[in-house]
């Protein structure tokens, strides 16, 4: 064998070993779930695990059928050393399955044909199939196809029913809390559950001219603010004063108002 062929064979064997390791880990995880989590597993999760294993098997088959992969059937494996002693390196490579490489295990691990029992059963089945007439064999094939078709129809019907039920459950599923909705509507419409605002209390004493009276415009309060009123006959008309700058809630006014009679004063007695 040439060096290039040896490198290609080693690369192909390494790729096959990697794919087989992935397949083995998936099978081990699936078996672990079946043994320990069988009560919580459902059919979709089982189908997902089967799909993962099937995909890995297809990848492995594509790798074996690749043009760059050499034909492994043309390669011959010859045991160079057989020993009944324990081999630690062999234990590590086989993960503890093969402790020794002796005359007892070599025929089983290096076998290129099925076991004699399996081979005998295959011969019997082949002989029975050869004795069947073509018409009888065709009837058996049609019956098997009909049985498989009925089974597929039942599986498809069950899947459609399950999908329709799940869709109905999703549509009928409530996505809001009625209590929270009612509380929000009551707070918006009637102020239920909201804290009352703190209103400033009016200060006692005379109100300087040109300043607004707290509570102006409310029931029982004066309706004229920011106006200086003079009620004496010898006094001049009343002029609106501009509030000082920097006071919130007050707009500067340039309108002058003359009032000749004090009868409009809300507090006149």
C-alpha positions in Angstrom: 0.0 0.0 0.0 1.3 3.4 -0.9 1.8 6.2 1.6 -1.0 8.3 0.1 -3.4 5.4 0.3 -2.4 4.8 3.9 -3.1 8.4 4.9 -6.5 8.3 3.1 -7.4 5.1 4.9 -6.4 6.6 8.3 -8.4 9.7 7.7 -11.4 7.7 6.6 -11.1 5.4 9.7 -10.9 8.4 12.0 -14.0 10.0 10.5 -15.9 6.7 10.8 -14.8 6.4 14.4 -16.0 10.0 15.1 -19.4 9.3 13.6 -19.8 6.1 15.4 -18.9 7.8 18.7 -21.6 10.4 18.1 -24.1 7.7 17.3 -23.1 5.8 20.4 -23.6 8.8 22.7 -27.0 9.5 21.2 -28.1 5.9 21.8 -26.7 5.9 25.3 -28.6 9.1 26.1 -31.8 7.7 24.7 -31.5 4.5 26.6 -30.8 6.5 29.8 -34.0 8.5 29.3 -36.0 5.3 28.6 -34.8 3.7 31.8 -35.0 6.7 34.2 -37.5 9.2 32.7 -40.0 6.9 31.0 -42.8 8.3 33.1 -42.2 11.9 32.0 -41.4 11.2 28.3 -44.0 11.7 25.6 -44.3 10.5 22.1 -42.9 13.6 20.4 -39.7 13.4 22.4 -39.3 9.8 21.5 -39.7 10.7 17.8 -37.1 13.4 18.2 -34.6 10.9 19.6 -35.4 8.4 16.8 -34.9 11.2 14.2 -31.6 12.1 15.7 -30.4 8.5 15.6 -31.7 8.1 12.0 -29.9 11.2 10.9 -26.6 10.0 12.3 -27.0 6.6 10.7 -27.6 8.3 7.3 -24.5 10.5 7.8 -22.5 7.3 8.5 -23.8 5.6 5.4 -23.0 8.6 3.3 -19.5 8.6 4.6 -19.1 4.9 3.9 -20.4 5.3 0.3 -18.3 8.4 -0.4 -15.9 8.1 -3.3 -12.9 9.2 -1.1 -13.5 6.4 1.4 -11.6 3.3 0.4 -13.4 0.0 0.3 -13.0 -1.5 3.8 -14.0 -4.9 2.6 -10.7 -5.1 0.7 -8.7 -4.6 3.8 -7.6 -7.6 5.8 -7.0 -7.5 9.6 -4.6 -10.0 10.9 -3.9 -10.4 14.7 -0.2 -10.2 15.3 -0.2 -11.0 19.0 -2.6 -13.1 21.1 -2.2 -13.1 24.9 -4.3 -14.3 27.7 -2.9 -11.5 30.0 -4.9 -8.4 30.8 -4.2 -5.5 28.5 -4.9 -2.0 30.0 -4.6 -0.2 26.7 -7.1 -2.6 25.1 -9.4 -2.0 28.1 -9.2 1.7 27.5 -9.9 1.5 23.8 -12.8 -0.8 24.2 -14.2 1.0 27.3 -13.8 -2.1 29.5 -15.6 -4.5 27.2 -12.5 -6.5 26.1 -10.0 -7.0 28.8 -7.8 -9.6 26.9 -7.1 -10.3 23.3 -7.0 -14.1 23.4 -8.0 -17.1 21.2 -11.5 -17.0 22.7 -12.4 -13.4 21.7 -10.6 -13.1 18.4 -13.1 -15.2 16.3 -16.0 -13.2 17.6 -14.5 -9.7 17.2 -12.8 -10.4 13.8 -15.6 -12.3 12.3 -16.6 -11.1 8.8 -19.6 -13.4 8.4 -22.7 -13.8 10.7 -22.8 -16.2 13.5 -23.4 -19.8 12.5 -26.8 -19.8 14.1 -27.8 -16.6 12.3 -26.4 -17.9 9.0 -28.4 -21.1 9.3 -31.6 -19.2 9.9 -31.0 -17.0 6.9 -30.5 -20.2 4.7 -33.9 -21.6 6.0 -35.7 -18.4 5.2 -34.2 -18.2 1.7 -35.2 -21.9 1.1 -38.8 -21.2 2.2 -39.0 -18.1 0.0 -37.7 -20.1 -3.0 -40.4 -22.8 -2.5 -43.3 -20.2 -2.7 -45.1 -19.8 -6.0 -45.0 -16.3 -7.6 -48.8 -15.9 -7.3 -48.7 -16.7 -3.6 -45.7 -14.5 -3.0 -47.5 -11.6 -4.8 -50.6 -12.1 -2.5 -48.4 -12.0 0.6 -46.8 -8.8 -0.7 -50.2 -7.2 -1.4 -51.5 -8.2 2.0 -48.4 -6.8 3.7 -48.7 -3.5 1.7 -52.4 -3.2 2.6 -51.6 -3.7 6.3 -48.9 -1.1 6.2 -51.1 1.3 4.4 -53.9 0.9 7.0 -51.4 1.5 9.8 -50.1 4.6 8.2 -53.6 6.0 7.7 -54.4 5.4 11.4 -51.1 7.1 12.4 -51.9 10.1 10.1 -55.4 10.4 11.5 -54.2 10.3 15.1 -51.6 13.0 14.3 -54.2 15.3 12.7 -56.5 14.8 15.7 -53.7 15.6 18.1 -52.7 18.7 16.1 -56.3 19.9 16.0 -56.7 19.4 19.7 -53.5 21.2 20.5 -54.6 24.1 18.2 -58.0 24.3 20.0 -56.3 24.4 23.3 -54.0 27.2 22.2 -56.9 29.2 20.9 -59.0 28.7 24.1 -56.1 29.4 26.4 -56.6 32.6 28.5 -53.9 35.1 28.0 -55.1 37.7 30.6 -56.2 37.9 34.2 -59.8 39.1 34.6 -59.2 40.4 38.1 -56.3 42.6 37.0 -58.3 43.9 34.0 -61.3 44.8 36.3 -59.0 46.5 38.7 -57.4 48.6 36.0 -60.8 49.6 34.5 -62.0 50.6 38.0 -58.9 52.7 38.6 -59.2 54.5 35.2 -63.0 55.0 35.4 -63.7 55.6 39.1 -60.3 56.2 40.6 -60.7 53.1 42.8 -57.5 52.1 44.7 -55.7 55.4 43.8 -54.3 57.5 46.6 -56.0 61.0 47.1 -53.9 64.0 46.1 -52.8 66.4 48.8 -54.2 69.8 48.3 -52.5 72.9 49.7 -54.4 74.6 52.5 -55.0 78.4 52.1 -53.0 80.6 54.4 -54.8 82.9 56.8 -54.3 86.7 56.6 -54.6 89.3 54.0 -53.7 88.5 50.4 -51.2 90.9 48.9 -52.4 92.7 45.9 -51.4 91.1 42.6 -51.2 87.5 43.9 -53.7 84.7 43.4 -55.9 83.4 46.1 -55.6 79.6 46.8 -58.8 77.9 45.8 -59.8 80.6 43.4 -62.4 79.4 40.9 -63.7 76.7 43.3 -67.0 76.7 45.1 -67.2 79.5 47.7 -63.9 81.1 46.5 -63.4 84.4 44.7 -63.6 84.3 40.9 -61.4 87.3 40.4 -57.7 87.0 41.0 -54.5 89.0 40.5 -56.6 92.2 40.5 -56.0 95.1 42.9 -59.4 96.5 44.0 -59.8 100.0 45.5 -63.2 100.8 47.0 -62.7 104.4 48.1 -64.4 107.3 46.2 -61.2 109.4 46.2 -59.0 106.6 45.0 -58.1 106.0 41.4 -59.1 102.9 39.3 -57.8 99.5 39.9 -55.0 98.3 37.7 -53.9 94.7 37.2 -50.4 94.2 38.4 -47.9 91.9 36.8 -46.8 89.1 39.2 -43.1 88.9 40.0 -41.0 86.7 37.9 -40.1 83.2 39.1 -43.4 82.3 40.7 -44.9 79.1 39.3 -48.5 79.0 38.0 -48.7 82.8 37.3 -48.6 84.4 33.9 -47.6 88.0 33.4 -50.5 90.3 32.5 -50.4 93.6 30.6 -54.2 94.2 30.8 -55.3 97.2 32.9 -58.7 97.2 34.3 -60.5 100.3 35.8 -63.4 99.6 38.2 -65.4 102.6 39.3 -67.7 100.8 41.6 -66.8 98.4 44.4 -70.1 96.6 44.1 -68.5 93.8 42.2 -66.2 92.8 45.0 -67.1 89.3 46.1 -66.4 90.0 49.8 -68.2 93.3 50.1 -70.8 93.3 52.8 
